[in-house]
């Protein structure tokens, strides 16, 4: 059992990362108003959030710039429009996907960019390219993390091999990304144990990015914090793909470090996010996500079910269960 | 860390209790149609649920029978209308609240009743009357549990004294009732430790009834099952007061015992509960419940906020935080 003192004390190593624009952007094709982004930035500063992820550095060859809002691409100038010289304690992050980012040209020298942290998102089988991206970004002067997606489908042996390789790179944080929202706390604990062992060996930190398919995004993040994971992703009002993420308002309410403050988060949701719902933008836990989460599947079928405004959950379950494999 | 075998194996001691009519009845004043109740009964049988709670045995002196549906009162004849002689593996439960139940007259001899289990709901300071109710029901031939409400506000010393007293009664199950949805998993673990020690001493079982204010109802129920708590309450689609309860569909999806089956639950929700939402009946996690959960308060202010259809969550937080104590 954990020590009583930890119930009231806090670990100052914890970092909170706001991924609202990046994961939430997957819900509205990154069409956030400048006012929304500016107010979110201010809210994060007031709330004591450590990093704000603005979006993706997506390839403009692969993605049509006319079909997405600007945070799909995160031009340095667009970020600077919001943050100026960012003379604050809040650091700026972007995500760069393996195979979907022209990182050699689009990630410029850190000395000319408002960005602090490049989060390299990879599947376990694309680690070699992730390593190249990490080394490129580190050489340019950025902090880096490696976010290993779909981790609930990774074999332990491959994960260990991946972390052994990553340990020798300049990456600062190994990330557990439960893309399918399929991990129960005790499975997370087991995975985290592998991560934490390699992190100790190579002097790295570990992070978690959870999805809420089984209503466990917050619970798994709390569990993670309790066992030594330091970097915790969250999004305002859980905004994110499918069932969404660990809610920032739950996470900051839980963390005991007095630098964190939940009120600005509630205020931002009240002033800027209730309207998103009213405008018909849909995300968050629902039974179709439970089904894909239970079955440890990519949520794409559940996202389509949501888009089609269906509520025949049992029929959906039957469709998935009876599908030829 | 828990044993790997437990990830795939299951404990046959686990009992699942469907509290949809009872806790859900608090949302719609117990006005469920007979068809709803009959189909729920059939669904529970198909899903392998162990107990179905039909509602309260509420005092007809204290509550006006014209202002509530019949499951507020659970006349034995009304239950029999649904279950006949209940020649099934599903057992029937009702809840009897200390101070709100004329138990001496309204709870008849078990031999003449379709009810199997009387769940006595009490606050920690009303344990003496709870004991009288437990002894009365046991003498009449019922199984009994003692459901200690608002447990997140109980002092450990008083809880120990209460469990010592209850240990000497015929009660079969001590229940942790997180009425305010305010417990984090590690706090639950600590509380459960006290319960489990007294349960071992007096050969009782322990149960959990969770609320979802912090999106932890399912997570806490899973945690409870992992540390030796056997009786697990859930409700279909989380239907229950305020933020609702642990979702039956999540719980049955998690439990590995092949006797449990999630499909009938999804089917019942699709066929009978989507309509409740469409008819404007509101329950479930939202930010006002997060606020009362964080502050370990009774959700009555949040329920009013919901009823008033407010969405100014931050203003609500300010109202609560700045209230004179």
HADDOCK unambig.tbl for C-alpha pairs under 7 A between the chains (distance, minus, plus):
assign (segid A and resid 214 and name CA) (segid B and resid 250 and name CA) 6.75 0.50 0.50
assign (segid A and resid 215 and name CA) (segid B and resid 215 and name CA) 6.57 0.50 0.50
assign (segid A and resid 216 and name CA) (segid B and resid 219 and name CA) 6.32 0.50 0.50
assign (segid A and resid 219 and name CA) (segid B and resid 216 and name CA) 6.33 0.50 0.50
assign (segid A and resid 219 and name CA) (segid B and resid 219 and name CA) 6.14 0.50 0.50
assign (segid A and resid 250 and name CA) (segid B and resid 214 and name CA) 6.75 0.50 0.50
assign (segid A and resid 253 and name CA) (segid B and resid 294 and name CA) 6.53 0.50 0.50
assign (segid A and resid 263 and name CA) (segid B and resid 314 and name CA) 6.52 0.50 0.50
assign (segid A and resid 266 and name CA) (segid B and resid 313 and name CA) 6.08 0.50 0.50
assign (segid A and resid 266 and name CA) (segid B and resid 314 and name CA) 4.86 0.50 0.50
assign (segid A and resid 267 and name CA) (segid B and resid 314 and name CA) 4.80 0.50 0.50
assign (segid A and resid 270 and name CA) (segid B and resid 311 and name CA) 6.57 0.50 0.50
assign (segid A and resid 270 and name CA) (segid B and resid 312 and name CA) 5.29 0.50 0.50
assign (segid A and resid 270 and name CA) (segid B and resid 313 and name CA) 5.87 0.50 0.50
assign (segid A and resid 270 and name CA) (segid B and resid 314 and name CA) 6.43 0.50 0.50
assign (segid A and resid 294 and name CA) (segid B and resid 253 and name CA) 6.54 0.50 0.50
assign (segid A and resid 311 and name CA) (segid B and resid 270 and name CA) 6.56 0.50 0.50
assign (segid A and resid 312 and name CA) (segid B and resid 270 and name CA) 5.29 0.50 0.50
assign (segid A and resid 313 and name CA) (segid B and resid 266 and name CA) 6.07 0.50 0.50
assign (segid A and resid 313 and name CA) (segid B and resid 270 and name CA) 5.88 0.50 0.50
assign (segid A and resid 314 and name CA) (segid B and resid 263 and name CA) 6.50 0.50 0.50
assign (segid A and resid 314 and name CA) (segid B and resid 266 and name CA) 4.85 0.50 0.50
assign (segid A and resid 314 and name CA) (segid B and resid 267 and name CA) 4.79 0.50 0.50
assign (segid A and resid 314 and name CA) (segid B and resid 270 and name CA) 6.45 0.50 0.50
